[in-house]
């Protein structure tokens, strides 16, 4: 699969709320935000961390994707629902690295403080 196909599958799976996004994760995948406040290494840790994040996601919209070989950047819109039912929209940038047909790393750039405060409401 190409980088575009792997990432399109990832985002389609998020939108369909199934676990297909896990399909192309490398065993040693790395997941973090730009500040490294979120950081997970390894497939199990990635799944656990990302699943926790996804519980708040109401829907996702892939707005733009730029691909250069095995690297990509996506602009993604997320609509969140807090435990109290409040809603928040955030756009973020997600930087990807694909190695041997597997997702090797994902770094997300978003306002983690706003997200954490929102989820604490």
N, C-alpha and C positions, 0 to 999 in steps of 0.2 A: 504494500500500500504506500501511496505517496504521503508526504507530510500533510498536504491539504486533506486527503481522505481520512487520515487518522484523526486530525483535529475536527473535521466536520462530523465524524462519527461521535467524538467526545461531546461536542455541543448538542448534537441531535439527541443523544442519550440524556443529557441534562434536561433538555426541553421536554422529553418524553417521560422524565422521572423514572428511569430504569437504571440498572447498574452496568449498562454497556460501556459507560465511561471508563470502567476499570480494565477493559479488555486489552488495551495496548500499553499498560503500565510496565515499565522495566522493573525488575526485582530491586534494583538499587535507586529507584526514582527519588528525586528531591523536590520538595514542595515548600515554598516560602513566600512571604510577602517581602517587599523591598526593605523594610526595616528589620527583618529577621525576628519580629515578635511572633510570627507564625513560622514554625520550622518543623518539617518532618522529613525523615530519611528512611527509605525502604518502602516497599509496596504496602505492607500492612499499616505502617504509620501514615502513609499518604491517604489510604482509604479511610482510616479512622478520622484523621484531621479533616479531610474534604467532606466526608459524610456528615460530620458535625456542622460544618459550614452550610451544607446543602439543606439541612432541616429548615433553615430560615428562608430559603429561596422559593418564592412563589412562581416566578418564571424567569427565563433567561432569553436574551436576544443577542445573537452574534451580529454586530454592526459592521465590522470591517476586519479583514485578515490580510496581512502582508507576509508573504512567504519568500524566504531566500534559502534554497537548498533544504537543509535539515533544521533550520531555525525559522521561527515564525513569531509574529506579534498579532494579537487579536484585541480589538476594542469590543467590550462586552457590556451589555446593560443587564443589571440584576434588579429585580423587584423583590424586596424582602418583606416578611411579615414577622413581627416580634411575638414573643409568647403572650403579650397582652392584646395582640391583634392590630397594633399600629403598623403602618406601612412606610417603607423607605425605598427610594430608587437611587442606585449608584451605578455609574459607568466606571469601568476599570480597564486597565491595559494588562494583558497577560502575555508573558514572554515564554516561549516554548523552545525546547531542544529535543529533537528526535534522533535516536541512535539505533541503527539496525532495525528499523521499523517499530521501535518501542519509544514511549514517552520517557525521556531521561530526566527532564526537569521542567518545572513550571514555577515561574516567579510572577506573583500578582502585585500590581501597583494600584492601591486604592486607599481610602481613608479608613484605616483599621480602627482608629479611635472613635470616629463617628459610628461605625458598625457596632463596636463593642458597647458603646453608650446606648445605642438604639436597642440592642438585644437585652440590655439590663433594665429597660423600662418596664 
